[in-house]
Amino acid sequence: MRKVKSDIEIARKSKMKPIEDVLGKFNIPNKPFSFSPMGRHIAKLNLEYIDKLKEKKSNLILVTAITPTPAGEGKTTTSVGLNDGLNKIGKKSIVCLREPSLGPSFGMKGGAAGGGYAQVVPMEQINLHFTGDFHAITSAHNLLSALIDNHIYWGNKLNIDPENIVWRRVVDLNDRGLRKIKINLEKLKANVPRDDSFDITVASEVMAIFCLSNNIKDLEEKIGNITVAYTKDKKPVYAKDLKANGPMTVLLKEAIRPNAVQTLENNLAIIHGGPFANIAHGCNSIIATKTALKLSQYVITEAGFGADLGAEKFLNIKCRKSGIQPSCVVLVATIRALKMHGGLEKDDLKKENLDALKKGLPNLYRHIVNIVQFNLNVVVAINHFITDTDKEIELIKKFCSEHGVKVSLCKHWSEGGKGAKDLAKNVVELSKKSKKDKFRFLYSDETPILKKIEKIAKNIYGAESVECDDKIKEQVKNLEKDGFGKFPVCIAKTQYSFSTDPKLKGAPSGHTLSIREVRLSSGAEFVVVVCGSIMTMPGLPRVPAADNIKLNKKGEIEGLF
């Protein structure tokens, strides 16, 4: 085992190759029509080149996890490690990840570029601004906001009801002070003061559209279909009615091109888009995923948070919209996290505790069952920590064996791709057995919206019932009447529990899923269902990560990891 160093120390000592050399492994020619370098180690792939690539038989591997805990699960780290592991055993593999948000980077979670010897680099740029995609999405979103208020200011020909504007503003930071605001307070004759609010950029419908579009034309069309407000006689007003889809697409022209970087082992990583799975659909862009499938034998991609959120949305929304299907699913678990689900506090996790681990295993089992519902094979990846004991490892292996599930002990954090070779071999074996024609969605397009929600609540969350007031029922009824009934649903709820109560660990059942709000995303073509106390604009913790982030005397960043 290598000497333990911090993530940032490991990343800074890595020997990155010029990005053209990394792309060259996949026969991507070093010509302007193929990609545009952004420095030595980052490139934007050109859409014209991507369009010319031929489809090939490739295996898409979805990486998901058990329910998150403060102990950490390591989904991104495992995705990167698996990609390096597949390349170690002679397979051509690309990892497709989401771009990190500045909100968590300066808030509680920190960066999202993997960890240890399973990272994507250059990690500081990836975690801070990167290629500016999020800024472009934020600007495009807020341009639409500006056009709405400007239209009202100059006479309101569309008869927009200022009290029924449903388009919120966004910023890529955690700022609870912006959850509810008042605007247009300047005393100008044509100003119409009104209430407004902010979401975080990753919850933006523009972000969702960005990730669910197949090309520029599709992007512009979807943006045009965004519902921004209603008239005083209750008719919808779309972004295209304000002629907003053209300029918004112009702002996204460069951002829509996938970003190419590398792992510590100089294997290709494509990082593009970044919606959260607790408040959005939690998957990277369709363009990035399909590009990787055209270039390689295996594509590793992650979906945010636990399988009840990210994987469910990946399968029911992204796969439905894109026509892609995974060959198998990797379910990441840590002994530490499972012991927390078994009732231990974070400070007690370093000691062996088979009792707590046994009590936490139902959480792992629930996620396994959920994945199998889609007729997909699953392999459990035990993300190894140095405090794990042999008895604890054997307990999980025995549990998986008893339920007919493959399991791999993974040491990619400390050993890189070498530590994920067993997982890579299991993935290859399961992919060979994959029967993609057997894959099924949890619900059909024709299933009524409330029944779709109920299906997820009961089959995935273990809930007994779904609860909503008459106002929401009427809203859903109107959505179906207006032709949006075939849309999939995107449930926004806490990531820390199968229920809407973040304190309920393990595998709770018999609870009620309480719907607080329903939002139509007519451009992204899904219905957002806000449940419990989840916020689409997070707040900062008592001691945010930002308190420790600074430049040292050498001009290097400290405190980000």
N, C-alpha and C positions, 0 to 999 in steps of 0.2 A: 504494500500500500504506500502511495506517495505521501509525503509530508503534507499535513493539512494546512491549507492557506485560505485566505478569504477569496470570495468569488472575484472581486475586482483585481486582486493580486494575480490570480491565475489568468484572468483575461488579459491583463497588461503584459504578461510574460509570454503570451501565445505568439506563435510565428505565423501570422496571417499571410496568405498568398495573394497576389494581385487578383482581383475579381475575375479578370478575363481568363486566368488559368483555371479557376474553380468552374467557371461556365464551360470552359473547353472540355472538361471531363464528359460533358453531355453533348459534345459536338456543336455547341453554340458558337458560330463563327465570330471572330473578333472584328466585326464590321459595324458601322453606324446603324444599319437597318435592323440589327439584332438587339442591341442594347446600348444604353447611354451610361457611361461611368459617372459616378458622383464621388470623385476622389479615387483612391486606390482600391478600396475594399467594399464599396457599395455600388450597385448598378440598378438602373430602371430598365426592365425588359420592354421592348417595343411591341405594341399591339399588332402592327403589320407582320412582324416576324412570327408572333404567336399564332396568328390566323393561318399562316402557311404550314404550320406543323401538322403532321398527320396523326390521327387517333391510333392508339396502340392498346394491346391488352396489358393493363397494369393493375396492380393491387392497391386499393386504398385502405389504409389502416387507421381506424379511429382510436385515439387515446383519450380516455375519460378517467374518472376517479370516484372514490367513495365520497361521502359527504365531508366537505372541508371542516377542518378544525384549526385552532391556533398552532397545533403541533406540526402542521404542514404535510402535504401529500407529494408534491414534486411532479406534477403532471407535465409541465413544460420541460423540466429536466429529463424526465423519462422519454418524452418525445424525441428530444435531441440525442439522448443516449441510444435509443433504439435505432435512430437513423444511422448513427455512427456504427452501431453493432451490425446492422444489415450490410453496410459497406465493408466492414471487417470480414464478413463471411462471403464476400464476392458478389453481392447483389447491388445493382444500381438503385440508389434510394435518395429521395429528396424529402426534407421535412418542411411542412407548410404551417406557419404559426401566425398568430395575431400580433399586431403592433401594440406595444404597451401604451397605456394612458398616463398622462402626467398626474391625474388625480391620485391613483394608488402610489405612484412613485414618490410623491411628496406627502402622502397621507400615512397609511398604516402598512400596506402590503409591501411596498418597495418595488424594485424592478421586476421585469418579466422576461428575462433572457436566458432562463435556465440557471444552473448552479454547479459549483465544483468543476469537474472536468467534462461536464456535459452542458456546454453553453454555446450560444450564438454570439458572434463578434462581428464588428466592434460594438461591444455591449453598452458603452456609455452613450454613443450616438443613437443606438437603437432605442434606449430608454428615454432619451432627451431629444425631442423634436424629430429625430431620424431624418426622413426625406421630406418632412413637412406635410404629409398626407392628412394628418388630423387637423392641422391648421387650415388646409384647403377645405376640408369637410365642415369645420366650424364656420369658415367664412361663407361658404355656399349656403349653409343653413341660415345664418344671420342676415344674408342678403335677402332671402325670402321674407324674413321678419321685417326688414326695412321697407321692402316693396309693399307689404300689406299696409303698414301705417302710412306710407307715402300716398298710397291709393286713396285711403280715407281722407287724408289731409287735402288732397286736390279734388275733392268733390264726391268721391265714393260712387262712381257710376255702377259698380256691381252691387250696390245696396248691401254691403257687408254690415252685419250687426256687430258693433264693437264689443258687445257683451257675449258674443258667441264666436270668438276667435279661438281656435283650438291649437294653433301653431305656437309653440313655446320657443324661447331663445335657448342657446346652448353655450357652454364654455368647457374646456377640457381641464377643469380643476374641481376639487371638492370645495364647494362654497355654499354652506347652508343658508347664508344670508340672502342668497338670490332665489330661494325657493318661491317666495311670494314678493312681488314688487309692484310699484305703481309707476306708470310711464306717462309721457306727454303732459307733464306738469307745468311746463313753461307756458306763460300766459300769452299764447298766440291765438288769434281769432279762430283759425281753422283746426286747432288742436282738440283732440278728443281724449281726455284723460281716461285711462282704463287700467284694470289689473292685468298683470302679466307674470310670467315665471320663467325660470331657467331649469333645464336639465343638463346633465353632464354630456359631453359630446358623444360618448360611446352609446348613449341611449337615443341619439338622434335618428329620426327616420331616414335622413340622408345617409347616415352611416350604414343602416340596414340595407338601403337600396344599393349603395356602393358595393356592399359585399354580396348582394344577390343578383347583380346585373351580369349579363353575359358579354356585353360589349358597350361601346359608347352610345350607340343608337338606343339600345335597351335601357341604359342609364338615363338618357334624356327623356325617354317615354315614361319611365317610372316616376321620375321627378315631376313631370307634368301632371301625373295623376294624384299627387299628394293633396289631400283635403286640408285646407288651411283655415277655413271658417265656414259659417253658414249665413245666409241672407236673413233679412228680417222676416221673410216668409218661409224660413227653414230649408231653403235649397242650398246644396253644397257649393262651395267655391273652391276651385282647384288651382294649383300653382300655375298651370298653363293659362288659366283665365287672366292671370297677372303677367303673362309672358315671361315668367321667371325661369322656366326650364332651360331656355337657351343660355342666358348668362351664368346660371348655376353650373351647367355642364362645362362651360368654358373654364370656370374656376377649378373644376375637377379633371380637366384634360390630362394633366401630367400625373396627378395623384392616382388615377385609375390604372396606371401601369405598375405591375407587380415589382416589388423590391427584392433584389438578390443579394444575399450575404453568405457567410460561411460559418460552420461549426469550428470548434477548437481543433478538430481533426481535418479541417479544410474540405469538408463535404458541403454540398450546396444546401442552402436554406432559403426559402421564399417566405417573406414576411409581409403581409398585406391585409389591411383592415383590422378592426379590433372591437367589435361590440361585446359588452359584458353579457354573461349568460343568466345573471340574476334579474336583469332589467331589460335585456334584449335577447337576440337569438344566439349570441356567443360563438360565432364561427368566423374563420377568415374568409376571404373573398372566393367566390366561385371561379373567377378568372385565374387566380393563383393556383387553386386546386387543379383545375382542368389543364393549366399549362404544365404543371408538374407531372400529371398523368400522361401527357403526350411525350414527356422527356425521359421517363424512368420506368423501372420495373415495379418499384414500390414507392408509395407516397404516404408519409406519416403526417397526420393532421390531428390537432387537438380541438376539443370543445370545452368551453369554460365550466369551471366549478364541477360539481358532482354529476353523475350520469343522469340523475333525475331532472337536471336543468339542461346542461350543455348537450349531452348525448341525445336526450329526448328531442331537443330543438334541431340538432343537426339532422336527425333521422326524419322527423316529421315535417321540418320546414326546408332545410337546405337540400336534402336529398330529393324531396318532392319538387322543388323549384329547378334543380339542376339536372336531374336524371342520373345522378351518380349514386353508387352504393358501396359501402365498405365490404371488404373481403372478410375482415374479422375486427374484433374490438379488444383493445388492451385496457384493462381496469386496474388503475394504479391504487395501491393501498400501502400504508405504513403501519407498522406495529404500534408506533406511538399514537397515531390518530385513532386506531381501533381501540386502544386502551382508554382514550378519552371518551369514546362512544360507550365504553364499558363503565364509565363513571369516575375515572381518575382525573385529578387536576393536573395542569401542565407541569407543575413542580415535582410531581411524583412519577413522571414517565420514565426516568432513567433506571429505575429498579425493575427487575423481573416481576411480572404479575400476571400469571396465567389465568387467574380468575377474572380479572378485568378484561383481558383479551377475549376470553370466551364470551363474556357479556357483550362485547363490542362486535363480535362476528356477525350477528344478525344484520348489521348495517351493510357489510360486505355482501351477504347473501341476497338482501333485497335488491342491490344494484345488479347482481348477476342475473336474478330472475327478470328484472326489468329489461335488460339487454336481450335475453333469450326470447322475450315476447316478440321481438322484431325478426325472429328466426335467424339470429346471428350467433356465430361462435365467439366465445370470449376466453381470453387468457388473463389471469391475475398476475400483475407485476408487483412483487414486494420490493418497494423502494427502500433499500437497506440503510439503516443508521447504525453507528458504531455501538450504541447501547442495546441493540437487539441481541437477545440470547438465543442459543441453539434450540432450547425448548420452545421458545415463543415462535421461532421460525418453523419448527417441525409441526407445531399446533396448527398454523395456517395451512401448511402443505397438506396435512392430513385432512383438514376440513375441506379443502378444495378437491382433493382426491375422492372423498366420500360423496361429493356432489358432481363428480364427473367433469371437473373443470381443470384445465392445465394451469400450472403456476410456475413462475420463474423468480428466483432470488436475484435481484438486480443491484449491481455495485457500480453503476455508471458514474455516480457522483464522485467517487474516489478513483475509478479506473478508466473512465471514458467508455468508448465503444467496446473495449474488451470486456467490461463488466456487464454488458447487455447482450452478449453473444447468445446466451441460452434463450433469452427472450426473443431475439431475432430468429433463432431456429424454430421456436414454437410458432411464431407469426408466419413463417414460410410454410410450415406444415399445415396450419389452419387455413391459410390462403389457398393451398392446393385442394383442400376439402370444401372450399366455399361453394355454395349453391346460390348464386345471386338471384336466380329466378324464384327462389323461395322467400326472399326478403319481403316483408310486409310492413305497411304503416300501421300505427296504432288505431287510426280512424280514417274513414274515407272523406273525400271532398264533400260529399252529399250529407254527411252527418251534421245535424244542426249545431250551432255554435255552443249552446249550453251543454249539449251532449258531448261535444268534443272536450270541453273543460272537465266535465264529469268523468270522462274516460281517463284523462290524465290524472285527475285527483284520486280516483279509486285504483286504477291499475298501476300507476307509477308512485304516487305519494302514500298509498295505503289509507287514504281518507275514507270516511264513511259517507260523507255528504258534501254538497256544495251549497253555500249560503250567499244569497244576494237579495237586495231590496227590489221593490217593484219598479223603481226608476231605472235600474240597470236592466231588468228584464224587458222593459219597454224599449230601452236603447238597443238591446240585442235584437229585438223583434224588428225594429226599424232598419238595422243594418242588413238583416236578411231580406227585408222587403226591398231595400235599395240595391240588391244584387251582390252583397258581400258575404253571403252565407257560406260560400264554398272556400273561403279563406281558411288557412290553418290558424291555430291560436298560439300566441307567444305569452306564456305566463311569467309575470314578474313577481318574484317572492324571495324570501330570505334563502341564501345558499347554505345556511348552517343547519338546516333540518329538513326532513321530508315534509314536515308540517309548516305552518306559517309562524310558529313560535321557535325562535332561534335557540331557545334553551332546551328544547326536546331533542336529545341526542339519540343515537342508536337507530332503531327502526320503528318509530311510533306508528300506531294504527288506530282506527276508529275516531280520528279527529275530524274537524270540519274545515274545509277550505273556504275562507270568507273573501268574497270579491269586493274590493273597495271601489274599483273604477274600471271602466272599459274604454280603450282608446282605439280608434280606427287608424291603421296605417295603410291607406288605400294605394299608396305608391309602392311600398314594400310588399304589399299584398298579404298582410296578415292582421289579426286582431290582437292587440296587447291587452292582457287581463292582469290588472294590478291587484295583488292580494296581500292581506295583512298590513303590516306597517312599513313595508319596503318603500324606499325613496328613490326616485329617478334622478335626484341630485343628492349624492352622499355628502356627509359632513366630515370634517377632519377629526381625528381622535384627540384626546386631551393632550398627548405629547406627539405631534405629527413628526413624520420622518424629516420634514423640512427643517426642523430645529437643528438637525445635525449635518445638513448638507451645505458644503462650502468649498471654495478653492483653497488649496494649501499654497505655500510659498513657491512651489514648483509650477503652480498653475494647474495642478491635477485636482480632479473632483474627489472629495471625501464625503462619506456619510450616505452615499446613495445605496450602498450594499453593506 
